[in-house]
Amino acid sequence: MWLLNQPLNLLTDVLLTPWGRLSPWVALSVASLLAGGVLVLLFHFSSDQQALLRARNRFIARLLELLLFQHDIRVNLSACVRILWANLGYLGSMLRPMLVATIPLVLIFIQLACWFEWRPLRVGEAVVLEVELNKSHPVAQTSVEVSLPATAKLESPAVRTLATNEMAWRLRGTGHGTSPISVRVGDATELKQLAVGTNLSRVSPLRIPNGIWGEILNPGEPPLKSTSPVTRMELTYPQRQLLLGTYEIHWSIAAVILMMIFGLLVGRLCGVKVA
């Protein structure tokens, strides 16, 4: 999966980094516009536009039939059955393009989550670094060294949790930038990216071992090797707030709405029936 994540990360970085100094709404709108366009193209090439149009017209005709003969109970009952059947036919004609668009849509949202679900640490803010070791390296007897970049300083000694075989340190941001934290366990050294600053940028809270689902959901950094003594590395980044006036809206809801709006506009401009 890392071979797939690398080009997706690069593409997303190229598209969103130029808007990093502006409001997150700008980058989210750009991403939603491009994603909406891609989904419309996938919908167009995977759907039968004529069959979709016929199914929609048939559904509308059944609705009009119900309105025109609303005083005839027998006609209404049969019209309701025909409406249900027409609606199932309409949904069936959209099933294939929806399935085709599902995988790209999931990958798009996972990439966007790296930018909009969390935000980088601010200068002066604290964050907790958690490192979990495998059972062959008990935290009570294992020496672990942490080396920080110039953008952070260590604020507490390691806190060891025997029940979960974890160690935790509190760090504080001291300068802007994205740099690696180095964690050394014996002869093995693992890195964890730390993002500090005010600009919109990619944030990767979690690094875990090889595994298709874990790699899909955490594309920001390469997975830990199966031979590594470290089984999990996590930074507790703050959640990003996306404000619409004084109202906070989750980025995924905003992205869905923007993608629908831009998708309909692009579809109309390109003559693609998407609904």
C-alpha positions as CSV (number, residue, x, y, z in Angstrom):
1,M,0.0,0.0,0.0
2,W,2.9,2.4,0.6
3,L,3.6,2.3,-3.1
4,L,0.1,3.6,-3.7
5,N,0.2,6.1,-0.8
6,Q,3.4,7.7,-2.0
7,P,2.0,9.1,-5.3
8,L,-1.3,10.0,-3.7
9,N,0.5,11.9,-0.9
10,L,2.7,13.7,-3.5
11,L,-0.4,14.7,-5.6
12,T,-2.3,15.9,-2.6
13,D,0.7,17.9,-1.3
14,V,1.2,19.6,-4.7
15,L,-2.5,20.5,-4.9
16,L,-3.0,21.8,-1.3
17,T,0.3,23.2,-0.1
18,P,0.0,26.4,-2.2
19,W,-3.1,27.3,-0.2
20,G,-1.5,26.6,3.2
21,R,-1.3,30.2,4.3
22,L,-5.0,30.9,3.5
23,S,-8.2,29.8,5.3
24,P,-8.7,26.0,5.3
25,W,-11.9,26.7,3.4
26,V,-9.9,27.7,0.3
27,A,-7.9,24.4,0.2
28,L,-11.0,22.4,1.0
29,S,-12.9,24.1,-1.8
30,V,-10.1,23.5,-4.3
31,A,-9.9,19.8,-3.2
32,S,-13.7,19.4,-3.4
33,L,-13.8,21.0,-6.9
34,L,-11.2,18.6,-8.2
35,A,-12.7,15.6,-6.5
36,G,-16.2,16.5,-7.7
37,G,-14.8,16.8,-11.3
38,V,-13.1,13.4,-11.0
39,L,-16.2,11.7,-9.6
40,V,-18.3,13.2,-12.4
41,L,-16.0,11.8,-15.0
42,L,-16.0,8.4,-13.4
43,F,-19.8,8.5,-13.2
44,H,-20.0,9.5,-16.9
45,F,-17.8,6.7,-18.2
46,S,-19.2,4.0,-16.0
47,S,-22.9,4.8,-16.5
48,D,-25.3,4.4,-19.3
49,Q,-26.5,8.0,-19.7
50,Q,-29.5,7.1,-21.9
51,A,-30.7,4.4,-19.6
52,L,-30.3,6.7,-16.7
53,L,-32.3,9.4,-18.4
54,R,-35.1,6.9,-19.3
55,A,-35.2,5.6,-15.7
56,R,-35.5,9.1,-14.3
57,N,-38.2,10.1,-16.8
58,R,-40.1,7.0,-15.9
59,F,-39.9,7.8,-12.2
60,I,-41.1,11.4,-12.8
61,A,-44.0,10.1,-15.0
62,R,-45.2,7.8,-12.2
63,L,-45.1,10.7,-9.8
64,L,-47.2,12.8,-12.2
65,E,-49.6,9.9,-12.6
66,L,-50.2,9.9,-8.8
67,L,-50.8,13.7,-8.8
68,L,-53.2,13.6,-11.7
69,F,-55.3,10.7,-10.4
70,Q,-55.1,11.5,-6.7
71,H,-58.9,11.2,-6.1
72,D,-59.0,7.6,-7.5
73,I,-58.0,5.2,-4.7
74,R,-57.4,2.2,-6.9
75,V,-55.3,4.2,-9.4
76,N,-53.4,5.6,-6.5
77,L,-52.6,2.2,-5.1
78,S,-51.4,0.9,-8.4
79,A,-49.5,4.2,-9.0
80,C,-47.6,3.8,-5.7
81,V,-46.5,0.3,-6.8
82,R,-45.3,1.7,-10.1
83,I,-43.5,4.5,-8.4
84,L,-41.7,2.1,-6.1
85,W,-40.7,-0.1,-9.1
86,A,-39.6,3.0,-11.2
87,N,-37.6,4.2,-8.2
88,L,-35.8,0.8,-7.9
89,G,-35.1,0.9,-11.6
90,Y,-33.6,4.4,-11.3
91,L,-31.5,3.4,-8.3
92,G,-30.4,0.3,-10.1
93,S,-29.2,2.3,-13.1
94,M,-27.0,4.3,-10.7
95,L,-25.6,1.3,-8.8
96,R,-22.7,0.6,-11.1
97,P,-21.3,4.1,-11.4
98,M,-21.7,4.5,-7.6
99,L,-19.7,1.3,-7.0
100,V,-17.0,2.5,-9.4
101,A,-16.7,5.8,-7.6
102,T,-16.6,4.3,-4.1
103,I,-12.9,3.3,-4.0
104,P,-11.6,6.7,-5.3
105,L,-14.0,8.5,-3.0
106,V,-12.7,6.6,0.0
107,L,-9.0,7.3,-0.9
108,I,-9.8,11.0,-1.4
109,F,-11.4,11.3,2.0
110,I,-8.5,9.5,3.7
111,Q,-6.1,11.9,2.1
112,L,-8.1,14.9,3.0
113,A,-8.3,13.7,6.6
114,C,-4.5,14.1,6.9
115,W,-5.0,17.8,6.2
116,F,-8.3,18.7,7.8
117,E,-9.0,16.2,10.7
118,W,-6.0,17.4,12.8
119,R,-3.8,20.5,12.7
120,P,-0.1,21.0,13.4
121,L,1.1,21.8,16.8
122,R,1.3,25.5,17.6
123,V,4.6,27.0,18.9
124,G,4.3,26.8,22.6
125,E,1.7,24.0,22.6
126,A,2.4,20.6,24.2
127,V,1.8,17.2,22.6
128,V,2.2,13.6,23.9
129,L,4.4,11.1,22.1
130,E,3.3,7.5,22.7
131,V,5.5,4.6,21.8
132,E,4.4,1.0,22.1
133,L,7.0,-1.8,22.1
134,N,6.5,-5.4,21.3
135,K,6.3,-8.0,24.1
136,S,9.9,-9.1,23.6
137,H,11.0,-5.6,24.8
138,P,9.4,-4.9,28.2
139,V,9.3,-1.2,28.9
140,A,10.5,-1.7,32.4
141,Q,13.8,-3.2,31.2
142,T,14.3,-1.6,27.8
143,S,16.3,1.6,27.2
144,V,14.6,4.0,24.8
145,E,16.3,7.2,23.6
146,V,14.3,10.0,22.0
147,S,16.0,12.7,19.9
148,L,13.9,15.8,19.0
149,P,14.3,18.2,16.0
150,A,15.0,21.9,16.6
151,T,11.3,22.6,16.4
152,A,10.5,20.9,19.7
153,K,11.8,20.3,23.2
154,L,11.3,17.5,25.7
155,E,9.3,18.5,28.8
156,S,9.0,15.3,30.8
157,P,10.9,12.0,31.3
158,A,9.4,8.8,30.0
159,V,6.2,7.6,31.6
160,R,6.1,3.8,31.4
161,T,2.9,1.9,31.4
162,L,3.5,-1.8,32.1
163,A,0.0,-3.1,31.3
164,T,0.2,-1.9,27.7
165,N,4.0,-1.9,27.3
166,E,4.0,1.8,26.3
167,M,6.1,4.8,27.0
168,A,5.1,8.4,26.7
169,W,6.8,11.8,26.7
170,R,5.4,15.3,26.7
171,L,6.9,17.6,24.0
172,R,6.4,21.3,23.3
173,G,6.7,23.0,20.0
174,T,9.4,25.6,19.7
175,G,9.7,26.4,16.0
176,H,7.9,26.1,12.7
177,G,8.4,23.1,10.4
178,T,7.9,19.4,9.8
179,S,10.8,17.3,11.1
180,P,11.3,13.7,12.3
181,I,11.5,12.6,15.9
182,S,14.0,9.8,16.3
183,V,13.2,6.9,18.7
184,R,16.0,4.5,19.3
185,V,15.4,1.0,20.9
186,G,18.6,-1.0,21.1
187,D,20.0,-1.1,17.6
188,A,16.8,-0.1,15.9
189,T,15.8,3.5,15.1
190,E,12.3,4.6,14.1
191,L,11.2,8.1,13.0
192,K,7.9,9.9,13.6
193,Q,7.1,13.2,11.8
194,L,6.3,16.2,14.0
195,A,4.4,19.1,12.4
196,V,4.6,22.5,14.1
197,G,3.2,25.8,12.7
198,T,0.2,27.7,11.7
199,N,-0.1,26.9,8.0
200,L,-2.4,24.2,6.7
201,S,-0.2,21.1,6.2
202,R,-0.3,17.3,6.2
203,V,-0.5,15.8,9.7
204,S,0.2,12.1,10.5
205,P,-0.8,11.2,14.1
206,L,-0.2,7.5,13.9
207,R,2.5,5.1,12.6
208,I,1.8,1.4,12.8
209,P,3.2,-1.9,11.3
210,N,2.5,-3.4,7.9
211,G,-1.2,-4.2,7.3
212,I,-3.4,-3.3,4.4
213,W,-6.1,-1.6,6.4
214,G,-3.8,0.2,8.7
215,E,-1.8,1.5,5.7
216,I,-4.9,2.6,3.9
217,L,-6.2,4.6,6.9
218,N,-2.8,6.0,7.8
219,P,-1.1,7.0,4.5
220,G,1.1,9.8,5.8
221,E,4.1,7.8,6.8
222,P,5.6,4.4,5.8
223,P,4.6,1.5,8.0
224,L,6.8,0.1,10.7
225,K,8.7,-3.0,9.7
226,S,7.5,-6.3,11.2
227,T,11.0,-6.8,12.7
228,S,10.9,-3.5,14.5
229,P,10.7,-3.5,18.3
230,V,8.2,-0.6,18.0
231,T,4.6,-1.6,17.3
232,R,3.0,1.9,17.4
233,M,4.0,5.5,17.4
234,E,1.4,8.2,18.0
235,L,1.3,12.0,18.5
236,T,-1.9,13.4,20.1
237,Y,-2.4,16.3,17.7
238,P,-5.3,18.8,18.4
239,Q,-8.4,18.4,16.3
240,R,-8.8,21.1,13.5
241,Q,-11.7,23.5,13.9
242,L,-13.5,24.5,10.7
243,L,-15.7,27.4,11.3
244,L,-18.6,28.7,9.2
245,G,-19.2,32.1,10.9
246,T,-19.5,31.2,14.5
247,Y,-20.7,27.6,13.8
248,E,-18.2,24.7,13.8
249,I,-18.8,22.2,11.0
250,H,-16.9,19.0,10.6
251,W,-14.6,19.0,7.5
252,S,-16.1,15.8,6.1
253,I,-19.6,17.2,6.1
254,A,-18.4,20.4,4.4
255,A,-16.5,18.4,1.8
256,V,-19.5,16.3,0.9
257,I,-21.6,19.4,0.5
258,L,-19.0,21.1,-1.6
259,M,-18.3,18.0,-3.7
260,M,-22.1,17.7,-4.5
261,I,-22.3,21.3,-5.5
262,F,-19.2,21.3,-7.6
263,G,-20.1,17.9,-9.1
264,L,-23.5,19.1,-10.2
265,L,-22.0,22.3,-11.7
266,V,-19.3,20.3,-13.5
267,G,-21.8,17.8,-14.7
268,R,-24.1,20.5,-16.0
269,L,-21.2,22.2,-17.8
270,C,-20.0,18.9,-19.3
271,G,-23.5,17.6,-20.1
272,V,-23.3,14.7,-17.7
273,K,-26.4,13.5,-16.0
274,V,-25.5,12.8,-12.4
275,A,-29.0,12.8,-10.9
